[in-house]
Amino acid sequence: MSAQKKVLVTGASRGIGKAILKTFANEEHYLVGTATSAEGLKTIEEILTSSNSSGEGIVLDLNDDASLDEFFTVLKDKDIYPDILVNNAGFTRDNIFLRMKDDEWSDVLNVHLNAQFKIIKNLIKPMLKNKYGRIINLSSAAAAIGNKGQANYVAAKSGVEAMSRTLAREFGQKNITINCVAPGFIETDMTDSLDEEYKRGIASQIPLQRFGKADEVAELIKFLTSSEADYITGQTIHINGGLFM
């Protein structure tokens, strides 16, 4: 992967997204990270400053069509057309199926699936023109094994994987690769809030006997955007310590 690529990472101010941005910050790229709040933008700016990287943070709420439209306008006005796109941002609204509200279902599918469709559709045209693009969509081990209380999340992530395979077929001839990375249990601020006994129980079911690290996921994503991975497309690559095989 040559220098000075433009890299866009959604949800880049915390968890796995933050680790991804930091990993790319060690390379010579122009980095764009998104966050939903001013506090998140501050975190992104701190990462860029501390790593002496060029780039910026932009506000984006994937569950808000107006925010998406404004985001696309900002990218166009600043002539920012990413060569590498990492669709990482997301959230959960868990509930058992019989109690799941319509908005809990629709909001999760909107953020994880519909918004990714809109982002890719808006940003893939310059990739087609340049005959180069690397797109990584974050999925989850839950899409493969299911998870109680997450019918919405699992449905959305399964849709992302299916969409990614289809797009890989459509755009492969233009040197655009599209893959999914499906993490299992990863150490983030979200998992930090889990009960310790519960976490030990989960870890005991993982062959490697531990949660993964956000940096490990980030390094896998960076590899999939490198020249060494030019012949990998349409794949969902699991990183879960053996929880799902």
Backbone bond lengths (Angstrom), bond angles and torsions (degrees), N, CA, C in turn:
res aa  C-N    CA-C-N  psi(-1)  N-CA   C-N-CA  omega(-1)  CA-C   N-CA-C  phi
1 M - - - 1.466 - - 1.520 108.31 -
2 S 1.316 116.71 117.29 1.453 120.93 -176.19 1.521 111.76 -73.62
3 A 1.323 114.74 167.41 1.459 121.17 -176.04 1.523 110.98 -71.25
4 Q 1.327 113.58 162.77 1.461 122.27 173.36 1.528 114.61 63.11
5 K 1.298 116.54 35.23 1.457 119.71 168.30 1.527 108.00 -77.27
6 K 1.320 116.19 153.52 1.457 121.17 173.24 1.525 108.23 -96.56
7 V 1.328 115.14 125.36 1.462 121.58 -174.56 1.523 109.44 -119.43
8 L 1.322 116.53 126.81 1.462 121.73 176.88 1.523 109.59 -114.62
9 V 1.326 115.49 124.78 1.462 121.88 178.16 1.520 108.14 -122.64
10 T 1.313 117.41 118.29 1.464 119.59 176.75 1.524 109.58 -85.50
11 G 1.326 114.92 148.19 1.462 119.39 -178.07 1.511 112.18 63.00
12 A 1.337 116.05 50.09 1.468 121.19 -168.37 1.521 114.41 -96.62
13 S 1.315 118.28 7.87 1.470 119.49 -173.78 1.522 113.97 -100.12
14 R 1.331 117.43 -3.80 1.461 118.84 -177.46 1.531 109.94 -156.33
15 G 1.319 115.49 162.84 1.452 122.26 173.60 1.510 114.57 54.94
16 I 1.327 115.32 -136.49 1.461 121.09 -177.36 1.526 111.18 -63.46
17 G 1.329 117.59 -39.41 1.456 120.58 179.89 1.519 112.72 -60.18
18 K 1.307 116.21 -40.16 1.471 121.20 177.80 1.519 110.08 -63.86
19 A 1.333 116.61 -42.18 1.467 120.34 178.50 1.520 111.18 -64.63
20 I 1.330 116.87 -37.85 1.465 120.69 178.13 1.522 110.52 -62.88
21 L 1.323 116.19 -47.11 1.468 120.10 -179.97 1.526 110.42 -60.35
22 K 1.333 117.12 -43.54 1.464 120.92 179.03 1.523 111.40 -62.10
23 T 1.331 116.65 -38.80 1.465 120.14 -179.14 1.520 110.74 -65.68
24 F 1.319 117.39 -43.42 1.460 119.85 177.94 1.526 111.68 -72.39
25 A 1.323 116.74 -22.54 1.465 120.18 179.90 1.516 111.77 -67.16
26 N 1.318 116.85 -18.61 1.460 120.33 177.85 1.526 111.96 -81.14
27 E 1.300 117.19 -2.22 1.458 123.08 178.10 1.533 108.48 -110.10
28 E 1.326 115.58 171.91 1.466 119.81 -178.90 1.522 110.08 -93.74
29 H 1.323 115.62 77.97 1.462 120.47 -179.09 1.528 109.82 -129.43
30 Y 1.325 114.88 162.15 1.455 120.17 169.64 1.517 106.63 -92.72
31 L 1.326 116.56 119.01 1.453 121.84 -170.92 1.521 111.86 -107.35
32 V 1.325 115.38 133.68 1.459 121.53 173.74 1.522 107.50 -124.42
33 G 1.323 115.49 123.28 1.452 120.49 177.09 1.511 109.93 -119.06
34 T 1.317 117.37 144.85 1.454 120.15 178.06 1.518 110.84 -110.44
35 A 1.322 114.79 153.60 1.460 122.47 176.41 1.526 107.37 -151.50
36 T 1.307 116.56 160.84 1.464 120.13 -177.75 1.523 112.66 -91.49
37 S 1.340 117.93 -9.19 1.462 120.47 -173.81 1.524 111.55 -137.07
38 A 1.332 115.12 164.41 1.463 120.92 176.29 1.524 110.93 -64.03
39 E 1.322 116.12 -35.46 1.469 120.52 177.46 1.527 110.32 -62.71
40 G 1.343 115.66 -41.24 1.456 119.74 177.91 1.511 112.09 -64.21
41 L 1.333 117.06 -40.51 1.465 120.81 177.45 1.523 111.14 -62.28
42 K 1.326 116.25 -37.14 1.463 120.27 178.42 1.522 110.41 -62.36
43 T 1.323 116.83 -41.48 1.452 120.93 178.11 1.523 111.15 -61.53
44 I 1.326 116.24 -43.35 1.462 120.82 178.69 1.525 110.84 -62.21
45 E 1.319 116.65 -45.01 1.464 120.37 179.46 1.520 111.04 -62.11
46 E 1.321 117.26 -37.42 1.471 121.25 177.85 1.524 111.14 -63.92
47 I 1.330 116.89 -39.53 1.464 120.55 177.78 1.523 110.34 -63.79
48 L 1.321 115.91 -45.31 1.461 120.09 -179.14 1.525 111.15 -64.36
49 T 1.323 116.26 -42.50 1.462 120.47 -178.57 1.518 111.65 -66.37
50 S 1.333 116.54 -46.64 1.463 120.58 -176.91 1.524 112.63 -65.90
51 S 1.331 116.72 -27.14 1.465 120.41 179.94 1.524 112.34 -97.98
52 N 1.327 115.47 1.90 1.466 121.39 -178.87 1.533 111.20 56.73
53 S 1.334 115.36 40.30 1.454 121.08 -178.58 1.525 110.54 -101.24
54 S 1.318 117.05 147.04 1.453 121.02 174.48 1.519 108.88 -85.64
55 G 1.327 115.90 145.90 1.450 119.84 -179.51 1.510 111.62 150.48
56 E 1.330 115.83 -165.26 1.462 119.81 -177.49 1.526 110.56 -165.63
57 G 1.315 114.47 165.75 1.449 121.32 174.04 1.520 109.77 -107.20
58 I 1.316 116.76 144.55 1.461 122.16 -179.48 1.521 108.84 -133.33
59 V 1.320 116.27 137.75 1.463 120.81 178.33 1.522 109.76 -71.46
60 L 1.339 115.90 135.03 1.459 120.54 176.73 1.521 109.65 -153.72
61 D 1.324 115.41 124.07 1.458 122.69 173.62 1.525 107.12 -112.47
62 L 1.325 116.69 108.44 1.461 120.96 -174.45 1.520 113.15 -67.24
63 N 1.319 117.19 -14.65 1.463 120.58 -179.39 1.530 111.96 -97.06
64 D 1.328 115.65 14.77 1.462 121.53 -176.63 1.526 108.82 -132.30
65 D 1.324 117.43 110.16 1.465 121.27 -177.83 1.525 112.03 -59.93
66 A 1.334 116.74 -36.45 1.463 119.90 179.26 1.525 110.82 -65.21
67 S 1.330 116.16 -38.90 1.460 120.53 177.85 1.524 110.87 -65.06
68 L 1.322 116.90 -41.19 1.464 120.79 176.91 1.528 110.87 -62.33
69 D 1.321 117.70 -44.92 1.461 121.17 179.90 1.524 110.80 -61.66
70 E 1.335 116.26 -42.69 1.465 120.58 178.63 1.529 110.51 -64.39
71 F 1.314 116.31 -39.29 1.463 121.70 178.75 1.524 110.43 -60.19
72 F 1.317 117.30 -47.29 1.467 120.83 179.90 1.527 110.75 -64.19
73 T 1.325 116.79 -36.30 1.470 120.55 177.88 1.525 110.97 -64.91
74 V 1.327 116.49 -43.06 1.467 120.98 178.90 1.525 110.51 -61.47
75 L 1.324 117.25 -45.76 1.466 120.49 179.41 1.524 110.90 -60.63
76 K 1.334 116.52 -42.25 1.462 120.29 -179.67 1.521 111.16 -66.21
77 D 1.337 116.44 -44.74 1.466 120.38 -178.65 1.523 111.77 -63.33
78 K 1.333 116.27 -32.90 1.470 120.47 -178.60 1.523 112.56 -95.45
79 D 1.335 116.20 5.08 1.463 121.65 179.07 1.531 110.98 55.84
80 I 1.323 115.14 44.74 1.467 120.79 178.01 1.523 108.32 -105.18
81 Y 1.308 115.34 104.40 1.453 121.54 177.38 1.532 107.68 -121.97
82 P 1.316 117.43 104.00 1.461 119.88 -171.41 1.525 113.35 -67.15
83 D 1.326 114.03 141.17 1.464 121.41 170.44 1.523 109.92 -84.31
84 I 1.324 114.81 -28.95 1.460 122.31 -178.84 1.517 108.05 -125.92
85 L 1.322 116.19 124.53 1.456 122.43 -178.52 1.526 108.97 -121.60
86 V 1.333 115.96 123.74 1.464 121.02 176.73 1.519 108.01 -117.20
87 N 1.327 115.99 107.00 1.459 121.73 178.47 1.528 108.75 -85.85
88 N 1.309 115.67 92.82 1.462 121.53 -175.04 1.527 113.32 -108.46
89 A 1.319 118.12 -32.03 1.466 121.33 -170.52 1.524 112.00 -59.73
90 G 1.318 114.83 144.04 1.455 119.78 177.15 1.514 111.39 -179.00
91 F 1.314 115.18 177.22 1.458 120.41 177.07 1.530 108.27 -157.90
92 T 1.310 115.99 171.61 1.464 120.37 179.64 1.524 109.94 -124.89
93 R 1.331 114.66 149.49 1.466 121.96 171.63 1.521 106.14 -137.30
94 D 1.325 114.50 79.30 1.455 121.37 -170.83 1.525 112.28 -76.92
95 N 1.320 114.36 145.37 1.454 121.62 173.95 1.524 107.31 -170.68
96 I 1.318 117.30 148.14 1.453 118.28 175.79 1.522 108.47 -65.18
97 F 1.315 116.33 151.76 1.454 121.44 -166.62 1.528 113.55 -56.25
98 L 1.328 117.72 -44.97 1.458 119.88 -175.95 1.521 112.81 -69.44
99 R 1.330 117.50 -16.71 1.464 121.41 178.39 1.532 112.45 -105.05
100 M 1.321 116.41 -4.31 1.462 119.49 -176.35 1.529 110.11 -68.20
101 K 1.319 115.27 127.01 1.455 121.47 179.18 1.528 110.42 -81.23
102 D 1.317 115.13 157.83 1.460 119.99 -178.56 1.523 111.76 -57.96
103 D 1.342 116.79 -40.55 1.465 118.38 -178.21 1.527 111.59 -72.76
104 E 1.331 118.07 -28.44 1.466 120.39 175.39 1.522 109.94 -65.08
105 W 1.316 116.13 -38.03 1.465 120.91 176.52 1.536 110.80 -69.96
106 S 1.310 116.50 -53.39 1.470 120.27 -172.36 1.526 112.58 -69.12
107 D 1.339 117.92 -37.09 1.464 119.75 -179.11 1.525 111.57 -64.49
108 V 1.330 116.92 -41.35 1.467 120.25 -179.10 1.528 110.61 -68.66
109 L 1.334 117.20 -42.66 1.468 118.91 176.88 1.527 110.91 -66.38
110 N 1.317 117.09 -34.61 1.456 120.35 179.83 1.524 111.51 -64.74
111 V 1.318 116.49 -44.24 1.471 121.11 -177.75 1.523 111.13 -71.45
112 H 1.323 116.70 -47.33 1.463 119.68 -171.58 1.519 114.18 -84.27
113 L 1.308 118.01 -28.50 1.460 119.97 -175.01 1.527 112.66 -115.02
114 N 1.329 117.35 -56.28 1.463 119.71 -176.76 1.525 112.27 -63.05
115 A 1.334 116.77 -43.11 1.465 119.80 -179.28 1.526 111.35 -66.73
116 Q 1.336 117.09 -36.52 1.464 119.02 177.48 1.523 110.66 -64.56
117 F 1.327 116.42 -40.33 1.466 120.60 175.24 1.532 110.20 -55.75
118 K 1.337 116.67 -47.17 1.461 120.72 -177.16 1.532 111.32 -67.07
119 I 1.323 117.12 -40.35 1.465 120.20 -179.58 1.527 110.57 -65.23
120 I 1.320 116.38 -48.18 1.462 119.39 -179.38 1.524 110.57 -62.86
121 K 1.323 117.13 -44.41 1.462 120.39 -178.59 1.523 111.53 -60.37
122 N 1.324 117.30 -37.58 1.464 121.12 -179.15 1.522 113.14 -77.38
123 L 1.327 117.57 -29.45 1.462 119.92 -171.77 1.524 114.25 -105.41
124 I 1.326 117.64 -6.75 1.467 118.35 -176.59 1.529 112.31 -83.08
125 K 1.316 118.26 -20.44 1.472 119.66 -177.16 1.531 112.69 -61.13
126 P 1.346 119.47 -45.31 1.469 118.36 175.84 1.530 112.20 -63.57
127 M 1.344 117.85 -31.92 1.460 120.69 175.85 1.528 110.26 -63.02
128 L 1.328 115.76 -41.79 1.461 120.29 178.30 1.527 110.56 -62.10
129 K 1.315 116.23 -41.66 1.463 120.79 179.93 1.527 110.79 -64.25
130 N 1.343 115.72 -40.13 1.471 120.91 -177.95 1.523 112.92 -84.32
131 K 1.336 116.19 -8.61 1.463 122.06 -176.61 1.529 111.27 54.73
132 Y 1.325 113.40 42.48 1.469 119.89 175.96 1.525 109.35 -160.01
133 G 1.313 115.53 134.63 1.464 120.13 174.06 1.513 110.40 -172.70
134 R 1.321 115.57 145.10 1.459 121.92 176.21 1.525 107.30 -130.53
135 I 1.334 115.97 116.82 1.456 121.02 -178.20 1.523 108.62 -119.88
136 I 1.327 115.86 126.33 1.460 122.30 176.64 1.524 107.75 -119.62
137 N 1.309 116.33 121.92 1.460 121.79 176.94 1.522 109.52 -108.22
138 L 1.319 116.15 128.13 1.463 120.25 -179.95 1.523 109.99 -77.74
139 S 1.313 115.61 125.70 1.450 121.89 172.83 1.528 107.85 -112.09
140 S 1.306 117.68 -147.34 1.465 121.76 -178.22 1.518 109.37 -161.31
141 A 1.318 115.81 149.23 1.464 119.68 173.25 1.516 110.87 -58.11
142 A 1.327 116.73 -26.88 1.468 120.88 -179.65 1.521 111.71 -61.02
143 A 1.330 117.62 -27.62 1.464 120.52 179.28 1.517 111.31 -66.39
144 A 1.325 116.85 -25.59 1.461 120.97 -178.71 1.525 112.58 -92.08
145 I 1.328 116.43 -33.90 1.468 119.02 -173.37 1.527 113.64 -112.17
146 G 1.346 117.06 -9.84 1.465 120.26 -176.58 1.514 110.98 77.81
147 N 1.318 115.99 162.06 1.461 120.06 178.85 1.524 108.71 -158.38
148 K 1.306 117.03 124.43 1.461 121.16 -178.98 1.523 110.68 -56.41
149 G 1.308 115.97 135.82 1.456 121.15 177.85 1.514 114.31 82.96
150 Q 1.338 117.05 3.52 1.463 119.69 -177.36 1.530 112.08 -129.04
151 A 1.313 117.42 38.75 1.469 119.96 179.03 1.518 111.14 -57.35
152 N 1.332 117.35 -38.15 1.466 121.58 179.85 1.532 111.43 -66.34
153 Y 1.321 115.99 -48.96 1.467 122.59 -177.93 1.531 111.04 -64.23
154 V 1.341 115.57 -44.96 1.460 120.19 -179.34 1.522 110.82 -65.17
155 A 1.327 117.25 -41.46 1.462 120.61 177.87 1.527 110.94 -62.15
156 A 1.335 116.16 -42.41 1.466 120.43 -179.68 1.524 111.44 -64.52
157 K 1.330 116.99 -46.84 1.457 120.42 -178.43 1.527 111.58 -67.23
158 S 1.331 117.12 -36.92 1.461 119.65 175.38 1.523 110.04 -62.45
159 G 1.319 116.74 -39.27 1.459 121.16 176.84 1.511 112.33 -63.76
160 V 1.322 116.74 -40.04 1.467 121.30 177.89 1.526 110.29 -60.61
161 E 1.329 116.64 -43.28 1.462 120.12 -179.63 1.530 110.88 -63.94
162 A 1.329 116.77 -45.04 1.462 120.53 -179.73 1.530 111.20 -65.11
163 M 1.323 116.70 -41.80 1.457 120.70 177.61 1.529 110.47 -61.92
164 S 1.308 116.46 -41.91 1.467 120.90 -177.74 1.525 111.48 -63.59
165 R 1.330 117.06 -40.69 1.464 119.61 177.96 1.527 111.02 -62.95
166 T 1.331 115.49 -41.51 1.463 120.08 -179.93 1.524 111.45 -65.29
167 L 1.330 116.69 -44.10 1.462 120.21 -179.93 1.519 111.15 -67.35
168 A 1.335 117.04 -33.03 1.464 119.96 176.96 1.522 110.53 -61.11
169 R 1.340 116.73 -37.26 1.463 120.47 176.83 1.530 111.39 -70.23
170 E 1.315 116.44 -38.79 1.465 120.00 -176.12 1.527 112.66 -70.70
171 F 1.342 116.72 -35.30 1.464 119.14 -169.65 1.524 114.76 -114.01
172 G 1.329 117.69 2.77 1.460 120.19 -178.47 1.509 113.52 -59.75
173 Q 1.327 117.44 -36.39 1.459 120.25 -177.76 1.528 112.46 -67.81
174 K 1.330 116.69 -12.97 1.466 121.53 176.89 1.524 111.99 -99.31
175 N 1.341 116.53 17.12 1.464 121.89 178.61 1.528 112.28 62.97
176 I 1.332 115.15 36.26 1.466 121.12 174.76 1.525 107.68 -113.43
177 T 1.307 116.08 118.88 1.462 119.88 177.27 1.520 109.60 -102.19
178 I 1.328 114.76 142.53 1.466 121.01 -177.65 1.522 107.75 -134.73
179 N 1.312 116.11 117.93 1.457 122.07 -178.41 1.517 110.94 -133.38
180 C 1.324 115.23 162.12 1.464 121.60 173.49 1.519 109.45 -114.37
181 V 1.303 115.70 145.88 1.466 122.80 170.20 1.518 107.17 -116.80
182 A 1.325 116.05 126.92 1.465 121.58 -174.69 1.524 110.11 -116.79
183 P 1.325 117.68 94.28 1.468 120.28 178.52 1.524 111.47 -73.95
184 G 1.326 114.87 153.56 1.457 121.31 169.16 1.518 109.06 -93.50
185 F 1.324 117.01 -132.03 1.463 120.92 178.11 1.527 109.16 -81.83
186 I 1.331 115.39 118.03 1.463 122.57 -175.73 1.524 109.04 -120.81
187 E 1.320 115.99 141.32 1.469 120.85 178.30 1.531 109.59 -69.96
188 T 1.323 116.32 107.65 1.466 122.69 175.36 1.524 107.94 -140.50
189 D 1.332 116.56 179.13 1.462 118.86 178.04 1.529 111.15 -64.30
190 M 1.338 116.82 -25.15 1.460 119.80 177.88 1.527 111.19 -70.09
191 T 1.330 117.19 -46.16 1.464 119.47 179.88 1.524 111.79 -75.33
192 D 1.328 117.28 -23.42 1.470 120.16 177.09 1.520 111.63 -60.77
193 S 1.321 116.57 -27.58 1.466 120.56 -177.22 1.525 112.77 -82.00
194 L 1.330 116.75 -7.37 1.464 119.79 179.91 1.524 111.61 -72.74
195 D 1.313 116.12 151.53 1.459 121.93 177.39 1.535 110.10 -60.43
196 E 1.331 116.92 136.06 1.460 121.61 -175.34 1.529 111.75 -60.90
197 E 1.318 116.56 -39.94 1.466 119.31 179.59 1.530 110.60 -64.51
198 Y 1.331 115.74 -38.88 1.463 120.36 177.70 1.525 110.41 -63.94
199 K 1.325 116.92 -42.82 1.461 120.66 179.68 1.527 111.50 -64.22
200 R 1.319 116.99 -39.03 1.463 119.61 177.28 1.524 110.80 -64.36
201 G 1.332 116.29 -37.83 1.456 120.26 177.97 1.515 112.16 -63.88
202 I 1.340 115.92 -41.65 1.466 120.15 178.00 1.524 110.16 -65.70
203 A 1.334 116.36 -45.63 1.465 120.51 -178.35 1.526 111.43 -60.05
204 S 1.323 116.67 -33.18 1.467 120.15 -179.33 1.528 111.70 -67.11
205 Q 1.345 117.55 -19.64 1.458 121.62 178.81 1.531 112.47 -89.65
206 I 1.331 116.07 -7.13 1.460 121.72 -178.29 1.528 108.56 -96.71
207 P 1.323 119.31 124.01 1.460 120.78 -179.26 1.528 114.31 -50.62
208 L 1.328 117.68 -36.84 1.468 119.96 178.86 1.522 112.77 -82.76
209 Q 1.343 116.52 -2.45 1.466 123.19 170.06 1.525 114.30 62.92
210 R 1.307 116.91 29.03 1.468 119.92 177.75 1.512 109.93 -159.13
211 F 1.339 115.31 163.15 1.451 121.17 170.10 1.537 108.14 -77.39
212 G 1.320 115.62 155.28 1.453 119.56 176.16 1.518 111.57 -79.05
213 K 1.308 115.21 169.54 1.462 121.46 177.95 1.530 108.93 -107.24
214 A 1.313 115.65 144.21 1.464 120.20 -179.60 1.528 111.23 -58.14
215 D 1.329 116.43 -35.21 1.464 120.21 179.36 1.530 111.53 -63.26
216 E 1.341 116.69 -33.33 1.459 119.77 179.48 1.524 110.79 -66.45
217 V 1.330 116.56 -39.35 1.458 120.80 176.69 1.531 109.80 -66.40
218 A 1.322 116.54 -42.36 1.461 120.96 -179.08 1.522 111.97 -62.08
219 E 1.319 117.10 -40.09 1.460 120.33 179.89 1.528 111.22 -66.38
220 L 1.330 116.80 -36.88 1.468 120.02 176.12 1.520 110.36 -62.89
221 I 1.315 116.12 -43.43 1.468 120.55 179.89 1.525 110.51 -63.73
222 K 1.318 116.75 -42.72 1.466 119.25 178.85 1.531 110.64 -62.21
223 F 1.337 116.25 -39.53 1.466 119.44 177.75 1.526 111.05 -60.43
224 L 1.334 117.18 -42.74 1.461 120.80 -177.68 1.528 112.83 -67.12
225 T 1.325 117.13 -15.78 1.467 120.51 176.59 1.527 111.75 -99.68
226 S 1.320 117.13 0.27 1.461 121.41 -177.03 1.522 111.22 -88.30
227 S 1.321 116.70 167.39 1.467 121.13 178.80 1.516 111.47 -65.94
228 E 1.330 117.03 -24.96 1.462 120.31 178.35 1.524 112.35 -66.31
229 A 1.321 116.89 -18.26 1.467 121.41 -178.43 1.522 112.25 -110.04
230 D 1.331 117.31 21.87 1.464 120.67 -175.77 1.528 113.47 -62.39
231 Y 1.337 117.32 -20.89 1.466 120.28 -177.04 1.532 111.80 -102.72
232 I 1.313 116.83 16.53 1.465 121.47 178.29 1.522 108.78 -110.29
233 T 1.309 116.47 119.03 1.462 120.14 176.19 1.522 109.79 -154.92
234 G 1.329 115.90 153.79 1.454 121.73 178.63 1.519 114.17 73.38
235 Q 1.325 116.44 17.82 1.461 120.35 -175.08 1.531 112.02 -106.79
236 T 1.324 115.35 150.59 1.460 121.52 166.69 1.519 106.79 -110.20
237 I 1.305 116.10 113.65 1.460 121.28 -175.93 1.520 108.83 -103.83
238 H 1.323 115.33 120.39 1.459 121.55 -177.09 1.518 110.67 -88.79
239 I 1.322 115.55 139.61 1.444 122.38 174.65 1.528 107.19 -136.38
240 N 1.337 114.20 93.91 1.463 118.94 -169.73 1.518 114.70 -146.20
241 G 1.330 116.67 12.94 1.457 119.83 178.11 1.504 113.97 70.64
242 G 1.337 117.31 12.41 1.449 121.49 179.51 1.521 114.10 97.37
243 L 1.333 117.44 4.57 1.458 120.12 178.46 1.522 110.56 -57.69
244 F 1.328 117.06 -41.85 1.459 122.57 173.76 1.517 107.98 -122.19
245 M 1.324 115.94 130.53 1.480 120.43 -179.94 1.526 109.48 -125.60
